[in-house]
Amino acid sequence: MKLQKFLFFLLILVSFVGFSQTYKTYQPERDKIHDLVHTKLKVDFNFDKKQLNGEAWITAKPHFYATNTFTLDAKAMIIHTVSLNDKELNYKYDDFKISITLPKEYTRKEEFTVYIKYTAQPEKVKQKGSAAITDAKGLYFINADGADKNKPTQIWTQGETEASSCWFPTIDSPNQKTTQEIYITVPDKYVTLSNGKLESQTKNGSNRTDYWKMDQKHAPYLFFMGVGEYEVIKDNYKNIPVNYYVEKEYAPYAKDIFGLTPEMIGFFSNILGVEYPWNKYSQIVGRDYVSGAMENTTAVIHGEQAYQKPGQLIDENIQENTIAHELFHHWFGDLVTSESWSNLTLNESFANYSEYLWREYKYGKLNADMHLAEDREAYLNGQSSDKNLVRFNYDDKEDMFDLVSYNKGGAILHMLRNYLGDEAFFLGLKTYLTENKYKAAEVHQLRLVFERITGKDLNWFFNQWYYNAGHPNIEVSYDYNTIQKKVTVNLLQLNINEFKFPLAIDIFENGQKTRHNVFVDAKDASFTFDYNKQPTLIQINADGVLLCEISENKILSDYIFQLKNAENFEHRKEALLEVVKRQEEKDAFNAVVNAMNDASYKIRILALQNIDLINKFSKKDAIQKIIEIANNDKKTLVQASAIETLGKLTDPELKSIFLKALNSESYAVLGKALVSMYYIDKETAISKSKELPDEVKKILATPLTRIYIEENDENELPFIAKSVLSGMFLSGDDATKVLYEKAFKQVSESNNSEAIQNLVDDMVVKGKQYKSFNFDKVVINLMRKMIQDQKVKNLPNKIRNIAIIEEAISKLL
């Protein structure tokens, strides 16, 4: 018995150790001691000190239990006065929270309004950001002293996750909802933007006070202020104002960038069965913004990557998905809000999936599937499969903003839609939104709505996809009975956890495809199908709906057939990546050539990027086909890829193709043509590059850097230096990263003081903007060498403190 007891307690101890290593801190929904009712603010700004002078009237009431204390989040503030009904109150303040002693005990039926006069000091805030939102000081002064003549002076706020309390006292929790009004006083030259409606503007000498009012409740993290010299481009959806706040240079292109917004509002309103619930929709672009964009209610902010010129927009509006994403948040996140950051999926997974819904509606299912495939691939490659979608255990709330909450969550919604059917899925969303509007919710409420509508038990689905981690990892094998003409498809899940899921299987025989829909409910499952002639191909997860990894033994002929016949984009892409490895075989080479006709422009690009033109098979015909694509493909990005492929041949006979491309409206085509021309006619390429306006050169930084590095052009090093770090960080392909690393080395080892200055300036900016960079160690060592080198220390006074650079580099590391 004693040995058994020892072993029993040892087992408990081991289990406890394993538990403590596996699970992080439990993070509950924040207790609601009080409910916010209304927030009134009056603010103005001290640009020199980067501070906000504020007055706040916070109306609240106890949630349930009577209490005589009231605690608010207020980070790094100077508190001047706290009062109620003009009588000063006692309070304690620890630089994070202010605990106020009320004059009596209030019950849940009694409202009270506390007045606080304060100074917000965002530069003294001590809390970190996340990978998605890289800073958390709430209030940002951009070029406050106007010293940088190339950058406008702006102010903007960023509240998510809990940074609104850096600029006004509040209960900074997503399970709170409050109406609001804000009086913003600014120099008269500035435009302001906030939530809700601009009720009035009052001039006072050289200043002006704008009064913004929001009558509907929303969470404190969605409060927003934006200040700057903006052009306001007006649009509308029905009788709702839809406005775009952009810098003057981009005013002519604002509707080209944001102009699909009214159509998006109409589409989302229709598909959800819930009309857009707010009184306006504005979008503003902020310099040095700390994230991609943010769904502040009726006042979305975008980073400056939203700014695009016609030469970029003709290729692709890179902000379109983000525009849809932030708009959809106005239902999922703003109207109904995750009650805790553990339930962030109710905000971000829906916004992620809205990108698919929009692209499916606007551009068709293939286009939407391409987007979904890229999101799924990012999740599968992101080493996040050990994280639950709903996570109650994490170290920091910022950890929730990851590929699981966004990409995996969006893919799960796609599976749920497929399982329930469109009618039930969208009716469920309508019901969830209607029943919980202006409230906070958790995932179980979503499940219960779907169960009530469909009559299905969905615990199994939510338990494995929302409250558990991972995804099916399936090993596939086939058993053929040629006498009975049957094939058995064997599916073995290699996961520790067992998943249940519907699965589509396509069987191809005699040029015909038969779809079989099965339900897998065991780790080891088998399904037997009849056939007339032995199948040419069996495609597992044929519709691409299931988020999974599949391993099976396929030969080249399987992949060639799959490339030509598979329904789903992901499967054709998978096949192409295998086929290009075997282009020494004629059938494989021809399959790659044929893939340049694929309905998916991304397949066409991939085929162009990987075709082996050194191959002896039909090279002349293939080149002629690529020339045709370079001249006529309906997608300019495909034209650009064709020109790049032709450029690798360095054939002077192709010069006319490149000359034509140098006059293209597409910057992607122009950039590839410059590089291709350079290798057959340097003089023409360099001459054209020198003629380009500075704004275009900045956009074409990568191809121009390639040319200038090849030329070893000392005069262009200052230009290269301005974009070298962004090129290394933002580029998706290894060849471009290598190019920029080479450029960095050339700049850092040069004696060009302007180039060195530009590079150091950019290091400081990037160090502040980004949490981490995946730089090669060679580059890191070059950075370190730069800050130790005399030529950096001898730079002009513009860089006043080497410590700033050192701090920036430490962030880059």
ZAMARGU-4260 file (C-alpha; in steps of 0.2 Angstrom, whole numbers, plus 5000, padded with zeros to 4 digits):
<rodrens>
0) 5000/5000/5000 | 5014/5012/5004 | 5022/5010/4987 | 5006/5012/4979 | 5003/5028/4988
5) 5020/5034/4984 | 5017/5031/4966 | 5000/5039/4967 | 5007/5055/4974 | 5022/5054/4962
10) 5010/5054/4948 | 5000/5069/4955 | 5017/5078/4957 | 5022/5074/4939 | 5005/5079/4932
15) 5006/5096/4942 | 5023/5100/4935 | 5017/5096/4918 | 5002/5106/4921 | 5012/5121/4927
20) 5023/5120/4912 | 5009/5118/4899 | 4996/5131/4905 | 4999/5149/4908 | 4990/5161/4919
25) 4971/5159/4919 | 4964/5175/4912 | 4945/5177/4917 | 4933/5190/4911 | 4936/5206/4921
30) 4924/5207/4935 | 4910/5221/4933 | 4910/5231/4949 | 4903/5246/4940 | 4895/5248/4923
35) 4900/5263/4913 | 4885/5273/4907 | 4892/5289/4898 | 4909/5297/4895 | 4911/5315/4892
40) 4928/5322/4888 | 4936/5339/4884 | 4953/5339/4878 | 4967/5350/4871 | 4985/5346/4867
45) 5002/5352/4872 | 5012/5348/4856 | 5029/5353/4864 | 5027/5341/4879 | 5017/5328/4869
50) 5004/5329/4882 | 4985/5330/4883 | 4975/5342/4895 | 4959/5333/4899 | 4943/5335/4908
55) 4932/5319/4910 | 4915/5317/4917 | 4912/5298/4920 | 4895/5292/4923 | 4893/5275/4930
60) 4883/5264/4942 | 4887/5248/4952 | 4884/5232/4942 | 4875/5223/4956 | 4883/5225/4973
65) 4882/5242/4982 | 4899/5250/4985 | 4906/5267/4990 | 4922/5265/4980 | 4925/5268/4961
70) 4941/5262/4952 | 4946/5268/4935 | 4961/5264/4924 | 4972/5279/4921 | 4989/5276/4916
75) 5004/5288/4918 | 4993/5303/4921 | 4994/5318/4932 | 4978/5319/4942 | 4973/5337/4946
80) 4956/5336/4953 | 4943/5323/4957 | 4925/5328/4962 | 4907/5324/4962 | 4893/5337/4962
85) 4907/5350/4964 | 4914/5342/4980 | 4931/5336/4980 | 4934/5317/4983 | 4948/5307/4991
90) 4957/5296/4980 | 4973/5285/4978 | 4983/5284/4962 | 4997/5272/4958 | 5001/5278/4940
95) 4990/5264/4934 | 4973/5265/4943 | 4964/5278/4952 | 4953/5272/4967 | 4940/5285/4972
100) 4931/5286/4988 | 4913/5291/4985 | 4903/5301/4997 | 4891/5287/5000 | 4887/5269/4996
105) 4878/5268/4979 | 4866/5254/4974 | 4864/5247/4956 | 4849/5258/4953 | 4859/5274/4956
110) 4870/5283/4944 | 4884/5295/4948 | 4895/5306/4938 | 4913/5309/4944 | 4923/5323/4937
115) 4942/5322/4934 | 4954/5335/4928 | 4970/5327/4922 | 4985/5328/4911 | 4989/5312/4900
120) 5008/5309/4897 | 5008/5295/4884 | 5027/5296/4883 | 5028/5290/4901 | 5017/5275/4898
125) 5024/5258/4904 | 5015/5244/4895 | 5020/5234/4879 | 5012/5231/4863 | 5010/5215/4853
130) 5015/5207/4836 | 4999/5215/4829 | 4999/5231/4838 | 5017/5236/4841 | 5015/5249/4854
135) 5003/5253/4868 | 5004/5271/4874 | 4987/5275/4868 | 4990/5293/4861 | 5003/5297/4848
140) 5010/5314/4843 | 5018/5313/4825 | 5031/5326/4821 | 5024/5336/4835 | 5037/5350/4833
145) 5036/5350/4814 | 5055/5348/4813 | 5053/5335/4799 | 5048/5345/4784 | 5044/5329/4775
150) 5031/5323/4787 | 5015/5331/4793 | 5011/5334/4811 | 4997/5323/4817 | 4989/5316/4832
155) 4980/5299/4833 | 4975/5287/4846 | 4975/5268/4847 | 4965/5260/4861 | 4966/5241/4858
160) 4969/5232/4869 | 4969/5242/4885 | 4977/5259/4880 | 4962/5271/4879 | 4966/5273/4898
165) 4982/5281/4893 | 4973/5296/4887 | 4957/5297/4897 | 4951/5288/4914 | 4939/5274/4911
170) 4936/5255/4915 | 4947/5249/4901 | 4939/5232/4898 | 4930/5225/4882 | 4915/5220/4893
175) 4911/5238/4896 | 4900/5249/4885 | 4897/5267/4886 | 4890/5282/4875 | 4902/5296/4873
180) 4904/5315/4869 | 4921/5323/4866 | 4926/5341/4864 | 4942/5342/4854 | 4951/5359/4854
185) 4965/5361/4841 | 4973/5375/4830 | 4961/5380/4817 | 4972/5373/4803 | 4969/5355/4808
190) 4954/5343/4804 | 4948/5332/4818 | 4939/5315/4818 | 4931/5305/4832 | 4917/5293/4834
195) 4899/5297/4830 | 4893/5313/4823 | 4902/5330/4822 | 4888/5341/4831 | 4897/5358/4831
200) 4913/5368/4828 | 4916/5383/4838 | 4931/5395/4834 | 4941/5404/4847 | 4954/5415/4840
205) 4967/5404/4831 | 4959/5388/4839 | 4943/5378/4836 | 4933/5366/4846 | 4925/5352/4838
210) 4911/5343/4847 | 4909/5325/4843 | 4894/5314/4850 | 4891/5296/4850 | 4873/5291/4856
215) 4876/5272/4854 | 4886/5262/4867 | 4903/5254/4862 | 4918/5248/4871 | 4931/5260/4878
220) 4945/5253/4867 | 4936/5259/4852 | 4936/5277/4857 | 4946/5287/4844 | 4953/5304/4840
225) 4963/5309/4824 | 4970/5327/4821 | 4980/5333/4806 | 4979/5343/4790 | 4968/5332/4780
230) 4957/5333/4764 | 4940/5325/4768 | 4934/5316/4752 | 4915/5314/4754 | 4905/5298/4749
235) 4889/5290/4755 | 4880/5274/4758 | 4861/5278/4757 | 4859/5292/4769 | 4875/5288/4779
240) 4890/5299/4776 | 4906/5289/4771 | 4921/5300/4772 | 4940/5297/4768 | 4953/5308/4777
245) 4969/5308/4767 | 4984/5320/4765 | 4982/5332/4750 | 4994/5323/4739 | 4982/5308/4739
250) 4965/5317/4738 | 4964/5313/4719 | 4965/5294/4723 | 4955/5293/4739 | 4940/5285/4730
255) 4951/5274/4720 | 4958/5267/4737 | 4943/5267/4748 | 4929/5269/4735 | 4922/5252/4737
260) 4917/5255/4755 | 4899/5260/4751 | 4896/5244/4741 | 4904/5234/4755 | 4893/5242/4768
265) 4878/5237/4757 | 4884/5219/4754 | 4888/5216/4773 | 4871/5223/4778 | 4862/5212/4766
270) 4871/5196/4769 | 4870/5198/4788 | 4852/5204/4788 | 4857/5218/4800 | 4859/5235/4793
275) 4875/5245/4796 | 4871/5251/4814 | 4880/5267/4815 | 4877/5285/4809 | 4893/5287/4799
280) 4908/5278/4792 | 4925/5287/4791 | 4942/5281/4787 | 4958/5291/4791 | 4976/5287/4786
285) 4989/5290/4800 | 5008/5292/4798 | 5019/5280/4808 | 5004/5270/4813 | 5008/5255/4825
290) 4997/5242/4816 | 4989/5239/4800 | 4972/5247/4804 | 4960/5248/4818 | 4941/5247/4819
295) 4937/5262/4830 | 4918/5264/4829 | 4914/5275/4814 | 4932/5281/4813 | 4943/5268/4806
300) 4962/5272/4805 | 4974/5264/4792 | 4992/5264/4792 | 5001/5274/4778 | 5003/5258/4767
305) 4985/5262/4762 | 4991/5277/4752 | 4993/5270/4734 | 4995/5279/4717 | 4986/5273/4701
310) 5001/5264/4695 | 5000/5253/4710 | 4981/5252/4711 | 4980/5245/4693 | 4990/5230/4699
315) 4981/5227/4716 | 4973/5238/4730 | 4983/5230/4744 | 4972/5238/4757 | 4955/5231/4750
320) 4955/5216/4762 | 4959/5227/4776 | 4945/5239/4772 | 4933/5225/4772 | 4941/5218/4788
325) 4939/5234/4798 | 4921/5237/4791 | 4915/5220/4796 | 4921/5223/4814 | 4907/5236/4815
330) 4896/5221/4817 | 4908/5209/4825 | 4918/5218/4838 | 4910/5235/4839 | 4891/5231/4839
335) 4894/5214/4848 | 4911/5214/4857 | 4921/5199/4864 | 4918/5200/4883 | 4936/5196/4886
340) 4952/5194/4876 | 4951/5175/4878 | 4936/5176/4867 | 4944/5187/4854 | 4939/5175/4840
345) 4922/5184/4841 | 4930/5199/4834 | 4945/5194/4824 | 4940/5178/4816 | 4924/5185/4809
350) 4934/5200/4803 | 4946/5189/4795 | 4932/5179/4786 | 4924/5194/4780 | 4938/5196/4768
355) 4933/5179/4760 | 4915/5184/4760 | 4919/5201/4751 | 4930/5193/4738 | 4918/5179/4735
360) 4904/5192/4732 | 4915/5204/4722 | 4927/5193/4712 | 4920/5175/4713 | 4924/5159/4723
365) 4941/5156/4715 | 4948/5173/4720 | 4941/5170/4738 | 4948/5153/4739 | 4965/5160/4734
370) 4964/5172/4748 | 4959/5158/4760 | 4973/5147/4755 | 4986/5160/4759 | 4978/5163/4776
375) 4978/5144/4780 | 4996/5142/4774 | 5002/5156/4785 | 4993/5148/4800 | 5000/5130/4796
380) 5018/5138/4794 | 5016/5148/4809 | 5020/5135/4823 | 5004/5140/4832 | 4995/5123/4831
385) 4997/5121/4850 | 4986/5136/4854 | 4967/5135/4857 | 4956/5147/4848 | 4947/5152/4864
390) 4962/5153/4876 | 4959/5157/4895 | 4977/5154/4899 | 4990/5166/4892 | 5003/5177/4900
395) 4998/5193/4891 | 4982/5199/4882 | 4993/5204/4868 | 4997/5186/4865 | 4980/5183/4858
400) 4983/5193/4843 | 4990/5179/4832 | 4988/5168/4817 | 4976/5157/4827 | 4964/5171/4832
405) 4964/5178/4814 | 4968/5165/4801 | 4964/5149/4809 | 4948/5157/4816 | 4943/5162/4799
410) 4946/5145/4792 | 4935/5137/4806 | 4920/5149/4801 | 4922/5143/4783 | 4920/5125/4789
415) 4906/5129/4800 | 4897/5138/4786 | 4900/5123/4775 | 4893/5111/4788 | 4877/5121/4792
420) 4874/5128/4775 | 4872/5146/4770 | 4854/5149/4776 | 4857/5142/4793 | 4875/5150/4795
425) 4869/5168/4790 | 4853/5167/4800 | 4863/5162/4815 | 4875/5177/4813 | 4859/5188/4811
430) 4852/5181/4827 | 4868/5182/4837 | 4870/5200/4832 | 4852/5205/4835 | 4851/5197/4852
435) 4868/5204/4858 | 4869/5221/4850 | 4878/5234/4861 | 4883/5221/4873 | 4898/5209/4876
440) 4897/5191/4872 | 4907/5174/4873 | 4908/5160/4861 | 4896/5149/4870 | 4882/5161/4865
445) 4887/5159/4847 | 4886/5140/4848 | 4869/5141/4857 | 4861/5152/4843 | 4867/5140/4830
450) 4860/5125/4840 | 4843/5133/4842 | 4842/5137/4824 | 4848/5121/4816 | 4842/5108/4830
455) 4860/5101/4829 | 4871/5098/4844 | 4887/5108/4840 | 4897/5104/4856 | 4908/5092/4847
460) 4912/5106/4834 | 4916/5120/4846 | 4925/5108/4858 | 4937/5103/4845 | 4939/5119/4835
465) 4937/5133/4848 | 4941/5125/4865 | 4955/5113/4859 | 4971/5115/4848 | 4978/5109/4832
470) 4970/5102/4816 | 4969/5085/4808 | 4985/5078/4801 | 4979/5064/4790 | 4989/5050/4782
475) 4980/5043/4767 | 4982/5026/4758 | 4971/5016/4746 | 4966/4998/4744 | 4960/4993/4727
480) 4950/4977/4724 | 4951/4975/4705 | 4940/4960/4705 | 4925/4969/4713 | 4930/4986/4706
485) 4930/4994/4723 | 4943/5006/4731 | 4944/5009/4750 | 4951/5026/4755 | 4960/5024/4772
490) 4962/5039/4783 | 4973/5039/4798 | 4974/5054/4810 | 4992/5056/4817 | 4986/5068/4830
495) 4985/5065/4848 | 4968/5072/4848 | 4954/5064/4838 | 4945/5076/4826 | 4928/5073/4818
500) 4924/5082/4802 | 4914/5081/4785 | 4926/5078/4771 | 4924/5079/4752 | 4932/5066/4741
505) 4933/5067/4722 | 4936/5051/4712 | 4941/5054/4694 | 4938/5040/4681 | 4936/5041/4662
510) 4938/5060/4662 | 4923/5061/4674 | 4923/5067/4692 | 4912/5060/4706 | 4910/5069/4723
515) 4908/5059/4738 | 4904/5068/4755 | 4908/5057/4770 | 4909/5061/4789 | 4925/5055/4798
520) 4922/5051/4816 | 4937/5040/4821 | 4956/5042/4821 | 4956/5027/4809 | 4942/5028/4796
525) 4939/5019/4779 | 4927/5022/4765 | 4924/5011/4751 | 4918/5017/4734 | 4913/5008/4717
530) 4921/5012/4701 | 4920/5006/4683 | 4938/5010/4678 | 4952/5011/4690 | 4952/5030/4695
535) 4965/5042/4688 | 4965/5052/4704 | 4957/5052/4721 | 4957/5070/4728 | 4955/5071/4747
540) 4947/5087/4754 | 4942/5090/4737 | 4933/5106/4741 | 4947/5113/4751 | 4936/5117/4766
545) 4944/5106/4780 | 4959/5114/4788 | 4971/5100/4789 | 4987/5093/4783 | 4987/5078/4772
550) 5001/5066/4767 | 5000/5053/4753 | 5010/5044/4740 | 5008/5052/4723 | 5018/5050/4708
555) 5022/5063/4694 | 5007/5058/4683 | 4995/5060/4698 | 5002/5078/4701 | 5001/5082/4682
560) 4983/5076/4682 | 4979/5086/4698 | 4986/5102/4691 | 4975/5101/4676 | 4959/5094/4684
565) 4958/5098/4703 | 4943/5110/4708 | 4952/5118/4722 | 4965/5131/4720 | 4976/5124/4734
570) 4977/5107/4726 | 4982/5115/4709 | 4995/5125/4718 | 5001/5110/4727 | 5003/5100/4711
575) 5012/5114/4702 | 5025/5115/4715 | 5028/5096/4714 | 5028/5096/4695 | 5041/5110/4693
580) 5053/5099/4701 | 5053/5087/4687 | 5054/5098/4671 | 5068/5087/4664 | 5053/5076/4659
585) 5043/5082/4644 | 5026/5079/4652 | 5030/5089/4667 | 5037/5104/4657 | 5022/5104/4646
590) 5011/5104/4661 | 5020/5119/4668 | 5017/5128/4651 | 4999/5124/4651 | 4997/5130/4669
595) 5001/5148/4662 | 4983/5147/4656 | 4976/5143/4673 | 4960/5152/4678 | 4970/5157/4694
600) 4981/5172/4691 | 4992/5166/4705 | 4994/5149/4697 | 4999/5158/4681 | 5012/5168/4691
605) 5019/5153/4700 | 5021/5144/4683 | 5030/5159/4675 | 5041/5160/4690 | 5046/5142/4690
610) 5047/5137/4672 | 5064/5130/4666 | 5067/5138/4649 | 5084/5130/4648 | 5074/5114/4645
615) 5075/5106/4628 | 5057/5103/4626 | 5047/5116/4615 | 5057/5130/4622 | 5053/5141/4607
620) 5034/5138/4609 | 5035/5142/4627 | 5044/5158/4625 | 5031/5163/4612 | 5017/5160/4624
625) 5026/5170/4638 | 5028/5185/4626 | 5009/5184/4623 | 5006/5184/4641 | 5018/5199/4644
630) 5008/5208/4631 | 4990/5203/4634 | 4986/5195/4651 | 4972/5203/4659 | 4981/5204/4675
635) 4996/5216/4676 | 5004/5206/4690 | 5005/5191/4678 | 5012/5203/4664 | 5025/5208/4676
640) 5030/5190/4680 | 5031/5186/4662 | 5042/5201/4658 | 5053/5195/4673 | 5054/5178/4666
645) 5059/5184/4649 | 5072/5195/4656 | 5081/5180/4663 | 5085/5175/4645 | 5095/5191/4642
650) 5090/5190/4624 | 5092/5207/4614 | 5078/5201/4602 | 5066/5204/4617 | 5070/5222/4618
655) 5054/5228/4610 | 5044/5219/4623 | 5053/5228/4637 | 5052/5244/4628 | 5033/5243/4627
660) 5033/5238/4645 | 5043/5253/4650 | 5027/5264/4645 | 5015/5253/4655 | 5003/5261/4668
665) 5007/5247/4680 | 5022/5250/4692 | 5024/5231/4693 | 5026/5229/4675 | 5037/5245/4674
670) 5049/5239/4688 | 5051/5221/4680 | 5054/5230/4663 | 5068/5241/4670 | 5078/5226/4677
675) 5075/5216/4661 | 5080/5230/4650 | 5096/5233/4661 | 5103/5217/4656 | 5102/5220/4638
680) 5103/5239/4637 | 5110/5247/4652 | 5110/5264/4645 | 5091/5264/4641 | 5086/5256/4658
685) 5097/5269/4668 | 5091/5283/4658 | 5073/5278/4661 | 5076/5276/4680 | 5084/5293/4681
690) 5068/5301/4673 | 5056/5294/4686 | 5048/5306/4698 | 5054/5303/4716 | 5037/5297/4722
695) 5038/5283/4708 | 5056/5279/4712 | 5051/5276/4730 | 5037/5264/4725 | 5050/5255/4713
700) 5063/5254/4726 | 5067/5235/4724 | 5070/5235/4705 | 5080/5252/4706 | 5090/5245/4720
705) 5095/5230/4710 | 5100/5241/4696 | 5110/5254/4706 | 5119/5240/4716 | 5124/5231/4700
710) 5130/5248/4694 | 5139/5252/4710 | 5131/5269/4708 | 5138/5280/4723 | 5126/5294/4719
715) 5111/5283/4722 | 5116/5276/4739 | 5106/5289/4749 | 5090/5283/4740 | 5094/5265/4743
720) 5097/5268/4761 | 5080/5275/4764 | 5072/5258/4759 | 5084/5245/4763 | 5077/5240/4780
725) 5059/5239/4774 | 5065/5228/4759 | 5073/5216/4770 | 5058/5215/4782 | 5043/5216/4771
730) 5050/5205/4756 | 5042/5188/4755 | 5056/5180/4744 | 5073/5176/4748 | 5081/5183/4733
735) 5075/5201/4737 | 5081/5199/4755 | 5098/5194/4749 | 5098/5209/4737 | 5094/5221/4752
740) 5106/5213/4763 | 5119/5216/4749 | 5113/5234/4748 | 5114/5237/4767 | 5132/5231/4767
745) 5137/5242/4752 | 5129/5258/4761 | 5136/5254/4778 | 5153/5252/4772 | 5153/5267/4760
750) 5159/5284/4765 | 5143/5292/4759 | 5138/5302/4774 | 5120/5306/4767 | 5117/5288/4764
755) 5124/5283/4781 | 5113/5296/4789 | 5097/5290/4780 | 5101/5272/4785 | 5103/5277/4803
760) 5087/5287/4803 | 5078/5272/4796 | 5085/5261/4809 | 5078/5272/4822 | 5061/5273/4814
765) 5060/5254/4811 | 5066/5251/4828 | 5051/5260/4835 | 5038/5253/4823 | 5042/5235/4823
770) 5043/5223/4837 | 5056/5211/4828 | 5065/5209/4812 | 5071/5193/4805 | 5088/5199/4799
775) 5103/5188/4794 | 5117/5189/4808 | 5128/5197/4795 | 5116/5212/4794 | 5115/5213/4813
780) 5133/5213/4815 | 5134/5227/4802 | 5122/5237/4812 | 5132/5235/4828 | 5148/5240/4818
785) 5139/5256/4812 | 5135/5262/4830 | 5153/5259/4835 | 5160/5267/4819 | 5167/5284/4820
790) 5157/5289/4804 | 5141/5287/4814 | 5147/5296/4829 | 5152/5310/4817 | 5135/5312/4809
795) 5127/5329/4810 | 5117/5334/4826 | 5101/5327/4819 | 5105/5311/4828 | 5108/5318/4845
800) 5110/5302/4855 | 5119/5286/4850 | 5109/5277/4863 | 5093/5280/4853 | 5101/5270/4839
805) 5107/5257/4851 | 5089/5255/4858 | 5082/5254/4840 | 5094/5240/4836 | 5090/5231/4852
810) 5072/5231/4846 | 5077/5225/4829 | 5085/5210/4837
</rodrens>
